[in-house]
Every structure is written in structure tokens, then in C-alpha cells.
Amino acid sequence: MAKISPVSIKYMIHANFTAEGALEKPDVIGALFGQTEGLLGADLEMRELQKEGKIGRIEVDLQRNDRRTTGTIKIPTALDQSETTLIAAAIETIERIGPSDAQLEVERIEDVRGSKRDYIIERAKKLMGGIQGSANSREISNEIKDSARISDVQEYGDEKLPSGDLSGNEIIVVEGRADVLNLMRAGVKNVIAMNGTKLPGSVKKLSEEKEVTLFVDGDRGGKLIIQNVVDNARVKYIAIAPDGKEVEELTGKEVLMNLRKKIPVREFLSREKFSNRYSGKSEKSEDPDLSGNTEKDSLKDSKKDMNNIEEKLKEISRKNKGTGKSVLVNEDLEAVKSISTKALASTLKRLREKPFAIVIDGTATNSIINSAEDARCQIIVAKNFATTDTKIKLMSF
């Protein structure tokens, strides 16, 4: 009887059986061959398949308990998926083993090659970790470039602030040395650090001579820094890392992307005013680090305004549902224009009167959100959003 090579095994059929009587292994194997004979035609006769080496040595494990016998069966095959599943289904039709009534059930069909692949991948990871001192040419090149960029870090002013090349007309102000190093790795050299949250005199003096972009972390500390610097120096643009991220941990691509998204200070402050108004926060901060003013606005009024906005936008969204269109809404919460959602991004670029809100029947794609940002839209209502990395207020009803 031919044996299947372990190398050529593709699948392993795992089956369980229970029989009402005392059995031996030959009884089980005889039932497998005898009671499946003729079920699937000559091409799938188990006895012939084993002779041809397409089914391997069948393993049977028995356990006897009084007059009952239970056990497991393993059948290795080199057949394809469909043929293997046919064999597995055929052996489940066995009703007797030897002289006893029996029940046989296939537990699972194992992809032996998949198990081998998993082992290969895990083993390769361990072997990779054990390689000492190896690196490809790109890694070596990047390491040299990083070293060259970091070596360009200078000290500026009496405070000895970490900085790059400040000879140009534009500079980027960040919080610390780690932020400077990260921007220089990304190829941004016109950067200087404040070495903390307090604005140094050297940076204040630079802001009077150059165009300043303030690049801060995406957390509350970043907003505190913005207010402090804007109050004490001339800043033209604001750039902010994504929510919860620090400038020093951004990838090179994220650094450049967030710098491209910088916005004028006036626009940033107006957005913050809107956000505070409609989130129930005071427009004048109670934090003395920001403004020194502890006067509170009426939370009831702001929540009332927001509830009114949500109700009106919800009504517009309900009427627009299923149309495949987008509705532009003005500051009076009136629907002023309905256009195809597919053409929304390009339409926003041509509009003279910018919308206060956009209600979309469908998904707000990246291009729509970017165009809405350029149009200074305040709210987007949609079923889904391709990204939440935006200053626009996103709603879904």
C-alpha cells in the first residue's frame, strides 16, 4: 500500500467517532474503506486513492469505556479542497463500525501548509531578530542623512535655543528640541524651539522680522501655547499636530502634511470661538494662563443654540435622505442649494458665498472635507466620514 510523502500533504481531516461496542483499529479502517466504496465514483475511491499516494496513512486512536468505544481519526490527503471535503463528507455517512452502531463526525479540516507557513513566518521573525549588524543600503543612507541633518542643529540667542537655518524669511516655532530634530529629519530646517511653553525674547524679536508659523502638539497644552505666543508675538500661521499626538512623534509625511494644513491666526481664533460657543465652553477662558479673565458666558444659552442647530440640521438631513445629494446651509440654517454629492468637492471651490453647514446624503470623503475646510464651512452632517482629522464639526444623525 502506497504512503503519502509528508512533503506533499495538503490537508488533514480530523474526525471523532463513538461506537456502542468494543472495537479494534482495523474495524475502524475497514469501515472507512468499505462503507464509502462506490459513493463518490471510481476517481474518489479511498482505497485506490491510498494506493496512488493521494491519501496517506490513516491514524486511529481508541479509548474504551465499558462497552462503548470512542476515538479520533486523522486522514492526510494530497487532494485539492473540493475533493478533500467530499471525502470528509463521505465518511460522515458511516453508520456501523465492525458489529456495532456508530456515529462519526468530522471535527475540522486542517490546512497543513497554512500551519507550516505560520511556523515559517514566526521562525523567520526570530531569525531576523538574531541578525547582528545587518542593514540595507536605504537604511544606511537614511541614517547618514539623519545624522547630517541633526548635526545642523544650532543654538540661537541668549537663551541658546535649538534651531536650524533661520536665514530665510519664514520660520517655524515649536516647543522643544525633540520637535526641532523631528522636523529636521523631515527636511524642514527653518525651525526654532522655545524650550518650554513660555515665549523667549529671542523668538519674540524674530517674529518682528520674519513670517512665523507656530507648530504645536495636538492637545490642551498646545492650545495654551498658541494663546501665549499669539498674545506676545506676531504670528501669521498656526499648524497643529493631530489630536493626541505630539510634534516630536510625527512621521516625516505627517509633519509635511500638517504644515500644509496651516491656517491664518485670525481664522484659527474664529474657529476656536465657534467651537467654544457650540460645545458649551466659555469664549473667554477661565484659565489665567490664557487671558487672565475668569468671566463666564452663559452655558445655558450656548447649549440652547447648539440644540437648535442640531434640530434644524437633523430635519434637513431627514428630508435629504435617499436623494444622493448634498444640501448647503447658510448661517440662518436655511437650505440654500442642493447639488449632487459627486460634484460637491468641485462645486465648493467655485462658490462665492461660503456655506455655514453641509448636509450630505452619503459619505464625506477626504476631498469633500478638504474643500469644505477651504470654504471655511463650520459643520458637516453625513452618514460616514473618511477622516476625523479636521477642525470642522462633524455630525451624524
C-alpha positions as CSV (number, residue, x, y, z in Angstrom):
1,M,0.0,0.0,0.0
2,A,1.5,3.4,-1.1
3,K,2.3,6.0,1.5
4,I,1.9,9.7,1.0
5,S,5.0,11.8,1.4
6,P,4.8,14.2,4.3
7,V,6.1,16.9,2.0
8,S,3.0,16.6,-0.3
9,I,0.3,16.6,2.4
10,K,-2.1,19.5,1.8
11,Y,-4.9,18.8,4.3
12,M,-5.6,16.7,7.4
13,I,-9.2,15.5,8.1
14,H,-9.8,15.3,11.8
15,A,-12.9,13.2,12.8
16,N,-14.4,11.8,16.0
17,F,-16.5,8.7,16.4
18,T,-18.5,6.8,19.0
19,A,-19.5,3.2,18.8
20,E,-21.7,1.0,21.0
21,G,-19.3,-1.9,21.4
22,A,-15.7,-2.9,21.8
23,L,-13.7,-2.2,18.6
24,E,-10.1,-2.5,17.3
25,K,-8.3,-0.2,14.9
26,P,-8.7,-2.5,11.8
27,D,-12.5,-2.3,12.4
28,V,-12.4,1.5,12.0
29,I,-10.2,1.5,8.9
30,G,-12.2,-1.3,7.3
31,A,-15.4,0.7,7.8
32,L,-13.8,3.8,6.2
33,F,-12.8,1.9,3.1
34,G,-15.8,-0.5,2.9
35,Q,-18.7,1.9,3.6
36,T,-17.5,4.7,1.4
37,E,-16.9,2.4,-1.6
38,G,-18.9,3.4,-4.6
39,L,-20.3,6.6,-3.0
40,L,-18.2,9.1,-5.0
41,G,-17.3,7.2,-8.1
42,A,-14.1,5.4,-9.1
43,D,-11.9,8.6,-9.1
44,L,-12.5,9.1,-5.4
45,E,-12.4,5.6,-4.0
46,M,-10.4,5.8,-0.8
47,R,-8.7,2.5,-1.3
48,E,-7.5,3.5,-4.8
49,L,-6.5,7.0,-3.7
50,Q,-4.3,5.5,-1.0
51,K,-2.6,3.2,-3.5
52,E,-1.9,6.2,-5.7
53,G,-0.4,8.1,-2.7
54,K,-3.2,10.8,-2.6
55,I,-4.4,9.7,0.8
56,G,-1.8,8.9,3.4
57,R,-1.6,6.5,6.4
58,I,-4.8,6.8,8.4
59,E,-4.2,7.2,12.1
60,V,-6.8,5.9,14.6
61,D,-6.8,6.4,18.4
62,L,-9.2,4.4,20.5
63,Q,-10.5,4.7,24.1
64,R,-12.7,2.0,25.6
65,N,-15.2,2.7,28.4
66,D,-17.2,-0.4,29.4
67,R,-18.9,-1.5,26.2
68,R,-18.6,1.9,24.4
69,T,-15.6,2.8,22.2
70,T,-14.7,6.4,21.3
71,G,-11.8,7.7,19.3
72,T,-10.3,10.0,16.8
73,I,-9.4,9.6,13.1
74,K,-6.8,11.5,11.1
75,I,-6.7,11.2,7.3
76,P,-3.9,13.1,5.5
77,T,-4.6,14.0,1.8
78,A,-2.8,15.5,-1.1
79,L,-6.1,16.2,-2.9
80,D,-7.5,19.7,-3.6
81,Q,-10.0,21.4,-1.3
82,S,-13.2,20.2,-3.0
83,E,-12.0,16.6,-3.2
84,T,-10.9,16.6,0.4
85,T,-14.2,18.0,1.6
86,L,-16.1,15.3,-0.4
87,I,-14.0,12.6,1.3
88,A,-14.7,14.2,4.7
89,A,-18.5,14.4,4.0
90,A,-18.5,10.7,2.7
91,I,-17.0,9.3,5.9
92,E,-19.7,11.0,8.0
93,T,-22.2,8.6,6.3
94,I,-20.7,5.7,8.1
95,E,-23.3,4.2,10.5
96,R,-21.6,1.0,11.6
97,I,-18.1,0.1,12.6
98,G,-17.5,-3.6,12.9
99,P,-20.5,-5.2,14.5
100,S,-21.5,-2.0,16.4
101,D,-23.7,1.0,15.6
102,A,-21.5,4.1,15.4
103,Q,-21.7,7.8,14.9
104,L,-18.8,9.6,13.0
105,E,-18.4,13.4,12.8
106,V,-15.7,15.5,11.1
107,E,-14.4,18.0,13.6
108,R,-12.3,20.1,11.2
109,I,-10.2,20.0,8.1
110,E,-6.7,21.5,8.7
111,D,-4.7,23.2,6.1
112,V,-1.3,21.7,6.8
113,R,0.5,24.1,4.5
114,G,-1.1,27.1,6.4
115,S,0.3,25.7,9.6
116,K,3.7,25.4,8.0
117,R,3.5,29.0,6.7
118,D,2.7,30.3,10.2
119,Y,5.7,28.4,11.6
120,I,7.9,29.8,8.8
121,I,6.9,33.4,9.4
122,E,7.3,33.1,13.2
123,R,10.7,31.4,12.8
124,A,11.8,34.0,10.2
125,K,10.9,36.8,12.7
126,K,13.1,35.2,15.3
127,L,16.0,34.7,12.9
128,M,15.7,38.3,11.7
129,G,15.9,39.5,15.3
130,G,19.1,37.4,15.7
131,I,20.9,39.1,12.7
132,Q,23.5,41.4,14.1
133,G,24.7,44.5,12.3
134,S,22.9,44.0,9.1
135,A,21.2,46.8,7.2
136,N,20.2,47.5,3.6
137,S,21.6,50.4,1.6
138,R,18.4,52.5,2.1
139,E,18.7,52.2,5.9
140,I,22.3,53.2,5.8
141,S,21.6,56.1,3.5
142,N,18.7,57.3,5.8
143,E,21.0,57.0,8.8
144,I,23.6,59.2,7.2
145,K,21.1,61.8,6.1
146,D,19.5,61.9,9.6
147,S,23.0,62.3,11.1
148,A,23.8,65.2,8.7
149,R,20.5,66.9,9.4
150,I,20.8,66.6,13.2
151,S,24.4,67.9,13.1
152,D,23.0,71.1,11.6
153,V,21.2,72.0,14.9
154,Q,22.5,75.3,16.2
155,E,21.9,77.4,19.3
156,Y,20.2,80.8,18.8
157,G,20.1,83.9,21.0
158,D,21.0,84.4,24.7
159,E,18.7,81.5,25.6
160,K,20.7,79.2,23.4
161,L,17.5,77.9,21.7
162,P,17.8,74.8,19.4
163,S,17.3,75.9,15.8
164,G,18.1,75.1,12.2
165,D,18.7,77.5,9.4
166,L,16.8,80.8,10.2
167,S,18.3,82.8,7.3
168,G,15.1,82.8,5.3
169,N,12.0,85.0,5.6
170,E,9.8,82.2,7.1
171,I,10.4,80.3,10.3
172,I,8.6,77.6,12.2
173,V,8.4,77.8,16.0
174,V,8.0,74.6,18.0
175,E,8.0,73.7,21.7
176,G,11.2,71.7,22.3
177,R,14.5,70.3,21.0
178,A,12.9,66.9,20.1
179,D,10.4,68.8,17.9
180,V,13.3,70.6,16.1
181,L,15.1,67.3,15.5
182,N,12.0,65.6,14.1
183,L,11.3,68.5,11.7
184,M,14.9,68.5,10.5
185,R,14.7,64.7,9.9
186,A,11.7,65.5,7.7
187,G,13.8,68.1,5.7
188,V,12.3,71.2,7.4
189,K,15.3,73.3,8.5
190,N,13.8,76.7,9.2
191,V,12.7,75.8,12.7
192,I,13.4,77.0,16.2
193,A,12.3,75.8,19.7
194,M,11.0,77.8,22.6
195,N,12.4,75.3,25.1
196,G,9.2,75.2,27.0
197,T,5.8,76.9,27.0
198,K,7.0,80.4,27.8
199,L,7.8,82.7,24.9
200,P,11.6,83.5,24.8
201,G,12.6,87.1,24.0
202,S,14.7,85.8,21.0
203,V,11.6,84.3,19.4
204,K,9.6,87.4,20.0
205,K,12.3,89.5,18.3
206,L,12.4,87.1,15.4
207,S,8.6,87.4,14.9
208,E,9.0,91.1,14.3
209,E,11.4,90.4,11.4
210,K,10.1,87.2,9.9
211,E,6.9,85.3,9.0
212,V,6.2,82.9,11.8
213,T,4.3,79.6,11.7
214,L,3.6,78.2,15.2
215,F,3.5,74.3,15.1
216,V,2.2,72.8,18.4
217,D,1.1,69.5,19.8
218,G,-2.5,68.3,19.4
219,D,-3.5,68.6,23.0
220,R,-4.7,71.2,25.5
221,G,-1.1,72.3,26.2
222,G,-0.8,73.1,22.5
223,K,-3.7,75.5,22.7
224,L,-2.3,77.2,25.8
225,I,1.0,77.7,23.9
226,I,-0.9,79.2,20.9
227,Q,-2.7,81.8,23.1
228,N,0.5,82.7,25.0
229,V,2.6,83.2,21.8
230,V,-0.2,84.9,19.8
231,D,-0.7,87.4,22.7
232,N,3.0,88.2,22.9
233,A,4.4,87.9,19.4
234,R,3.5,88.4,15.7
235,V,2.3,85.0,14.4
236,K,0.9,84.6,10.9
237,Y,0.0,80.9,10.7
238,I,-1.0,78.1,13.1
239,A,-0.2,74.4,12.5
240,I,-1.4,71.7,14.9
241,A,-0.5,68.0,15.2
242,P,-3.4,65.5,15.1
243,D,-5.4,65.1,18.3
244,G,-3.5,63.3,21.0
245,K,-0.2,63.4,19.1
246,E,3.0,65.4,19.7
247,V,5.1,67.1,17.1
248,E,8.1,65.0,18.0
249,E,6.4,61.7,17.3
250,L,5.0,62.6,13.9
251,T,6.4,60.8,10.8
252,G,8.0,62.8,8.1
253,K,4.9,62.6,5.9
254,E,2.7,63.7,8.8
255,V,5.0,66.7,9.5
256,L,4.7,67.9,6.0
257,M,1.0,67.2,5.7
258,N,0.2,69.2,8.9
259,L,2.4,72.1,7.9
260,R,0.5,72.3,4.6
261,K,-2.7,72.5,6.6
262,K,-1.6,75.6,8.5
263,I,-4.2,78.3,8.8
264,P,-4.0,82.1,9.4
265,V,-4.2,83.1,13.1
266,R,-7.4,85.0,12.6
267,E,-9.1,82.0,11.1
268,F,-7.9,79.8,13.9
269,L,-9.2,82.1,16.5
270,S,-12.6,82.4,14.9
271,R,-12.8,78.6,14.7
272,E,-11.9,78.3,18.3
273,K,-14.6,80.9,19.1
274,F,-17.2,78.9,17.2
275,S,-16.1,75.6,18.8
276,N,-16.2,77.1,22.3
277,R,-19.6,78.6,21.7
278,Y,-21.2,75.4,20.5
279,S,-19.6,73.0,22.8
280,G,-20.8,74.8,25.9
281,K,-17.4,76.3,26.7
282,S,-16.8,79.9,27.6
283,E,-15.4,82.1,24.8
284,K,-13.3,83.8,27.4
285,S,-11.2,81.2,29.2
286,E,-11.3,80.8,32.9
287,D,-7.6,79.7,32.8
288,P,-5.5,82.7,33.8
289,D,-2.7,81.4,31.6
290,L,-4.7,82.2,28.5
291,S,-6.3,85.5,29.1
292,G,-6.4,86.3,32.8
293,N,-10.1,86.8,32.6
294,T,-12.4,84.5,34.7
295,E,-15.7,85.9,33.5
296,K,-18.1,83.0,32.4
297,D,-20.5,83.1,29.5
298,S,-24.0,81.6,29.8
299,L,-23.7,77.8,29.3
300,K,-27.5,77.6,29.0
301,D,-27.6,80.0,26.0
302,S,-24.8,78.2,24.2
303,K,-26.3,74.8,24.7
304,K,-29.7,76.1,23.6
305,D,-28.1,77.5,20.4
306,M,-26.4,74.2,19.7
307,N,-29.6,72.2,20.3
308,N,-31.4,74.5,17.8
309,I,-28.7,74.0,15.2
310,E,-28.8,70.2,15.6
311,E,-32.6,70.0,15.4
312,K,-32.7,72.1,12.2
313,L,-29.8,70.2,10.6
314,K,-31.4,66.9,11.6
315,E,-34.7,68.0,9.8
316,I,-32.8,68.9,6.7
317,S,-30.9,65.6,6.8
318,R,-34.1,63.7,7.1
319,K,-35.6,65.4,4.1
320,N,-32.4,64.9,2.1
321,K,-32.1,61.1,2.9
322,G,-32.0,58.9,-0.1
323,T,-31.6,61.7,-2.7
324,G,-27.8,61.2,-3.2
325,K,-27.5,64.9,-3.0
326,S,-25.8,67.4,-0.6
327,V,-27.5,70.5,0.8
328,L,-25.7,73.8,1.5
329,V,-27.0,75.6,4.6
330,N,-26.4,79.3,5.4
331,E,-25.9,80.9,8.8
332,D,-29.6,81.3,9.2
333,L,-29.9,77.5,9.0
334,E,-31.7,77.7,5.7
335,A,-31.1,75.3,2.8
336,V,-29.9,77.5,0.0
337,K,-28.7,74.9,-2.6
338,S,-28.9,71.2,-3.4
339,I,-26.3,69.6,-5.6
340,S,-25.0,66.1,-6.4
341,T,-22.7,64.7,-3.8
342,K,-20.3,63.5,-6.5
343,A,-19.8,67.1,-7.6
344,L,-19.7,68.6,-4.2
345,A,-15.9,69.0,-3.8
346,S,-15.5,70.8,-7.1
347,T,-18.6,73.0,-6.5
348,L,-17.3,74.2,-3.1
349,K,-14.2,75.5,-4.8
350,R,-16.3,77.7,-7.2
351,L,-18.8,79.1,-4.6
352,R,-18.7,82.8,-3.8
353,E,-21.0,82.5,-0.8
354,K,-19.4,80.0,1.6
355,P,-21.8,77.6,3.4
356,F,-22.2,77.6,7.2
357,A,-23.0,73.8,7.1
358,I,-23.2,71.0,4.5
359,V,-25.7,68.1,4.8
360,I,-24.5,65.1,2.8
361,D,-26.6,62.0,1.8
362,G,-23.7,59.6,2.0
363,T,-20.0,59.7,3.0
364,A,-17.9,62.8,3.5
365,T,-14.8,61.9,1.5
366,N,-11.3,63.4,2.1
367,S,-11.7,65.7,-1.0
368,I,-15.1,66.9,0.3
369,I,-13.7,67.6,3.8
370,N,-10.6,69.4,2.4
371,S,-12.8,71.5,0.1
372,A,-15.1,72.3,3.0
373,E,-12.1,73.5,5.1
374,D,-11.0,75.7,2.2
375,A,-14.6,77.1,2.1
376,R,-14.5,77.7,5.8
377,C,-17.5,75.6,6.4
378,Q,-18.3,75.1,10.2
379,I,-20.4,71.9,10.2
380,I,-20.6,68.8,8.1
381,V,-23.5,66.3,8.5
382,A,-23.0,62.9,6.9
383,K,-23.6,59.1,7.4
384,N,-19.8,58.4,7.5
385,F,-16.6,60.3,7.4
386,A,-13.4,59.3,5.6
387,T,-11.4,61.1,8.2
388,T,-11.9,63.0,11.5
389,D,-8.7,64.9,11.3
390,T,-10.3,68.2,10.6
391,K,-11.3,71.4,12.5
392,I,-14.8,71.2,11.1
393,K,-17.5,70.0,13.5
394,L,-18.7,66.6,12.3
395,M,-22.3,65.3,12.9
396,S,-24.1,62.1,12.1
397,F,-27.8,61.6,12.8
